[in-house]
Amino acid sequence: MVIPKVGEQRHSALVVMAKPARIGEVKTRLCPPLTPAQASDLHECLLQDTVAKMERCFSAQLWIAFAPEGEEYFQCTFGARGKLLSQRGRDLGERMHHIFADLSHLGYRDIVVLGSDIPTMPLSSVEQAFHRLSSNGEDVVLGPASDGGYYLIGLKTPVEEIFHRIPWSNAAVLENTVQRISELGLRLALLPLAYDIDLAGDLKRLWNDFETSPVLREDVPKTYAFLVDLFDNTGSVRLEWSR
């Protein structure tokens, strides 16, 4: 993959980590109530909405860090909408560290990395993350997720040790990461709590938020349209939630 020269970029980088929308490989914990095809469609909607939202962050260069097996998909789908970077590493921590290291090597100072499935996260949270790094003097910014992880991490400079000895994919990820940051003597800022979309309960929560927030419906229109269509055509989803 061709990586741009340093002079082509802004000083800050905003990175969306993502996987290609492949049936049976994404949002599998939503099956049931969704079918694998519906889960893939939802993943695509969430990703499209996230990229569109992040394109409005004019203070940073948008990057999409894709899983290595997804290069063709991302070149075709997002090649014209942001710069592409292949993820590398054996686990999530290594992959995130390499994103920070690779972009720092290209000359970026403040780098923010986030997931692609946090539809209720407002763009103001991302802007706040950059402000914390550039103006407030914090070394690290974290966006806490309601499942005990985090949906966003921002760093002024790469610090590989932040990702050491973290048991990924459990409810103590945020707690353990905050402890590591404290041990390293780094200054930390926390953003407002948000939630990602992994389980049927998250879909129900999102639907409830859509019903009460016109702004949210406008912010992630593809995801909203998906859920409207789901409710119109898939009564089984309601049955699953009612149990």
C-alpha positions as CSV (number, residue, x, y, z in Angstrom):
1,M,0.0,0.0,0.0
2,V,1.2,3.5,-0.8
3,I,1.5,5.7,2.3
4,P,1.5,9.5,1.7
5,K,4.5,11.6,2.4
6,V,4.6,13.6,5.6
7,G,4.0,16.9,3.8
8,E,0.7,15.8,2.5
9,Q,-1.0,15.7,5.9
10,R,-2.3,17.7,8.8
11,H,-0.6,17.5,12.2
12,S,-3.4,15.5,13.8
13,A,-4.8,12.2,12.7
14,L,-8.3,10.7,13.3
15,V,-8.4,6.9,12.8
16,V,-11.4,4.6,12.4
17,M,-10.5,1.0,13.1
18,A,-12.6,-1.4,11.0
19,K,-13.2,-4.8,9.5
20,P,-14.8,-5.6,6.2
21,A,-18.5,-6.3,6.2
22,R,-18.4,-10.1,5.5
23,I,-21.3,-12.3,6.3
24,G,-20.6,-14.6,9.3
25,E,-17.5,-12.6,10.3
26,V,-18.9,-9.4,11.9
27,K,-21.4,-8.7,14.7
28,T,-21.7,-12.4,15.3
29,R,-22.9,-11.9,18.9
30,L,-26.1,-10.3,17.4
31,C,-27.0,-13.7,15.8
32,P,-29.7,-14.2,16.9
33,P,-31.9,-12.2,16.8
34,L,-30.2,-11.0,13.5
35,T,-29.3,-13.4,10.7
36,P,-25.6,-13.3,9.7
37,A,-26.6,-11.3,6.5
38,Q,-28.5,-8.8,8.6
39,A,-25.5,-8.5,11.0
40,S,-23.2,-7.8,8.1
41,D,-25.6,-5.2,6.8
42,L,-25.7,-3.5,10.2
43,H,-21.9,-3.5,10.4
44,E,-21.8,-1.8,7.0
45,C,-24.4,0.8,8.1
46,L,-22.5,1.6,11.3
47,L,-19.2,1.9,9.4
48,Q,-20.6,4.1,6.7
49,D,-22.2,6.4,9.3
50,T,-19.0,6.6,11.4
51,V,-16.8,7.5,8.4
52,A,-19.3,10.1,7.3
53,K,-19.4,11.6,10.8
54,M,-15.7,11.7,11.1
55,E,-15.3,13.4,7.7
56,R,-16.8,16.4,9.4
57,C,-13.8,16.7,11.8
58,F,-11.8,19.2,9.9
59,S,-9.0,19.6,12.4
60,A,-7.6,16.2,11.7
61,Q,-6.7,14.0,8.7
62,L,-9.1,11.0,8.5
63,W,-7.5,7.5,8.3
64,I,-9.2,4.1,8.1
65,A,-7.1,1.4,9.7
66,F,-8.4,-1.9,8.2
67,A,-8.0,-5.5,9.1
68,P,-5.3,-6.9,6.7
69,E,-7.7,-9.3,4.9
70,G,-10.0,-6.3,4.1
71,E,-7.7,-4.2,1.8
72,E,-9.7,-4.8,-1.4
73,Y,-13.0,-4.1,0.3
74,F,-11.7,-0.8,1.8
75,Q,-10.0,0.3,-1.3
76,C,-13.2,-0.1,-3.3
77,T,-15.6,1.3,-0.6
78,F,-13.6,4.0,1.1
79,G,-10.5,4.6,-1.0
80,A,-11.6,8.1,-2.0
81,R,-12.8,9.1,1.5
82,G,-9.8,8.8,3.7
83,K,-6.2,7.5,3.8
84,L,-6.0,3.8,4.3
85,L,-3.6,2.0,6.7
86,S,-3.3,-1.8,7.2
87,Q,-3.5,-3.0,10.8
88,R,-0.7,-5.2,12.1
89,G,-0.1,-7.1,15.3
90,R,-1.1,-10.2,17.1
91,D,-3.8,-8.7,19.3
92,L,-5.8,-5.5,19.7
93,G,-3.2,-3.9,21.8
94,E,-0.4,-4.5,19.3
95,R,-2.6,-3.3,16.4
96,M,-3.5,-0.1,18.2
97,H,0.1,0.6,19.2
98,H,1.3,0.1,15.6
99,I,-1.3,2.5,14.3
100,F,0.0,5.2,16.7
101,A,3.6,4.3,15.9
102,D,3.1,4.3,12.1
103,L,1.3,7.6,12.0
104,S,3.7,9.2,14.4
105,H,6.5,8.2,12.1
106,L,4.7,10.1,9.3
107,G,4.8,13.2,11.4
108,Y,1.5,13.3,13.2
109,R,1.4,14.6,16.8
110,D,-2.0,14.2,18.3
111,I,-3.6,10.9,17.2
112,V,-7.1,9.6,18.1
113,V,-8.2,6.1,17.3
114,L,-11.8,4.9,17.6
115,G,-14.1,2.0,16.7
116,S,-16.7,1.9,14.0
117,D,-19.7,0.9,16.1
118,I,-20.5,3.7,18.5
119,P,-23.4,5.4,16.8
120,T,-24.4,7.6,19.8
121,M,-21.0,9.1,20.2
122,P,-21.2,12.7,19.1
123,L,-18.5,14.4,17.0
124,S,-18.1,16.8,19.9
125,S,-16.5,14.0,21.9
126,V,-13.8,13.5,19.2
127,E,-13.2,17.3,19.1
128,Q,-12.9,17.3,22.9
129,A,-10.3,14.5,22.6
130,F,-8.1,16.6,20.3
131,H,-8.6,19.6,22.5
132,R,-7.5,17.7,25.6
133,L,-4.4,16.5,23.8
134,S,-3.4,19.8,22.1
135,S,-4.5,22.4,24.6
136,N,-5.0,20.9,28.0
137,G,-1.8,19.0,28.1
138,E,-3.1,15.5,28.8
139,D,-1.0,12.6,27.4
140,V,-3.9,10.2,27.0
141,V,-7.6,10.5,26.3
142,L,-10.0,7.6,26.8
143,G,-13.7,7.2,25.9
144,P,-15.2,4.8,28.4
145,A,-17.7,2.2,27.1
146,S,-20.5,0.9,29.1
147,D,-19.3,-2.7,28.7
148,G,-16.1,-1.9,30.6
149,G,-13.9,-1.2,27.6
150,Y,-13.2,2.0,25.8
151,Y,-14.5,3.2,22.4
152,L,-11.7,5.8,21.8
153,I,-8.1,6.4,22.7
154,G,-6.0,9.4,21.9
155,L,-2.3,9.9,22.5
156,K,0.1,12.8,22.1
157,T,3.0,10.3,21.3
158,P,3.0,6.5,21.1
159,V,3.4,4.7,24.4
160,E,3.6,1.0,23.8
161,E,3.5,0.1,27.5
162,I,-0.1,1.3,27.7
163,F,-1.2,-1.8,25.9
164,H,0.9,-4.3,27.8
165,R,-0.7,-6.9,30.1
166,I,-4.2,-5.9,29.2
167,P,-6.7,-8.8,29.1
168,W,-8.7,-7.8,26.0
169,S,-12.4,-8.5,25.4
170,N,-13.5,-8.5,29.1
171,A,-15.2,-6.0,31.4
172,A,-11.9,-4.9,33.0
173,V,-10.2,-3.4,29.9
174,L,-10.8,0.2,30.9
175,E,-9.9,-0.3,34.6
176,N,-6.7,-2.1,33.7
177,T,-5.8,0.5,31.1
178,V,-6.4,3.4,33.5
179,Q,-4.1,1.6,36.0
180,R,-1.4,1.2,33.5
181,I,-1.6,4.9,32.5
182,S,-1.3,5.8,36.2
183,E,1.7,3.5,36.7
184,L,3.4,5.2,33.7
185,G,2.9,8.6,35.2
186,L,0.8,9.9,32.3
187,R,-1.9,12.5,32.5
188,L,-5.3,11.1,31.6
189,A,-8.6,12.7,30.5
190,L,-11.9,10.8,30.2
191,L,-14.7,11.5,27.7
192,P,-18.4,11.0,28.3
193,L,-19.6,7.4,28.5
194,A,-20.9,5.7,25.4
195,Y,-21.8,2.2,24.2
196,D,-21.0,0.1,21.2
197,I,-23.4,-2.3,19.4
198,D,-22.5,-5.9,20.2
199,L,-25.5,-7.5,21.7
200,A,-29.3,-7.6,21.2
201,G,-29.7,-5.4,24.3
202,D,-27.5,-2.7,22.6
203,L,-29.8,-2.7,19.6
204,K,-32.8,-2.2,21.8
205,R,-31.1,0.6,23.7
206,L,-30.1,2.2,20.4
207,W,-33.7,2.0,19.1
208,N,-35.0,3.7,22.3
209,D,-32.4,6.4,21.8
210,F,-33.5,6.9,18.2
211,E,-37.1,7.3,19.3
212,T,-36.2,10.2,21.6
213,S,-33.5,11.9,19.7
214,P,-34.1,13.4,16.2
215,V,-30.5,14.6,16.2
216,L,-29.2,11.1,16.6
217,R,-31.4,9.9,13.7
218,E,-29.8,12.6,11.5
219,D,-26.3,11.8,12.8
220,V,-26.4,8.1,11.8
221,P,-29.0,7.9,9.0
222,K,-28.0,4.6,7.5
223,T,-28.1,2.8,10.9
224,Y,-31.4,4.4,11.7
225,A,-32.9,3.3,8.4
226,F,-31.6,-0.2,9.0
227,L,-33.4,-0.5,12.3
228,V,-36.6,1.0,10.9
229,D,-36.6,-1.6,8.2
230,L,-35.7,-4.3,10.7
231,F,-38.8,-3.4,12.8
232,D,-41.0,-3.2,9.8
233,N,-40.0,-6.6,8.5
234,T,-38.7,-8.8,11.3
235,G,-41.1,-9.4,14.1
236,S,-38.7,-12.1,15.6
237,V,-36.4,-9.3,16.8
238,R,-39.2,-7.9,19.0
239,L,-39.9,-11.4,20.3
240,E,-36.2,-12.0,21.2
241,W,-36.1,-8.7,23.1
242,S,-39.3,-9.4,25.0
243,R,-38.0,-12.6,26.6
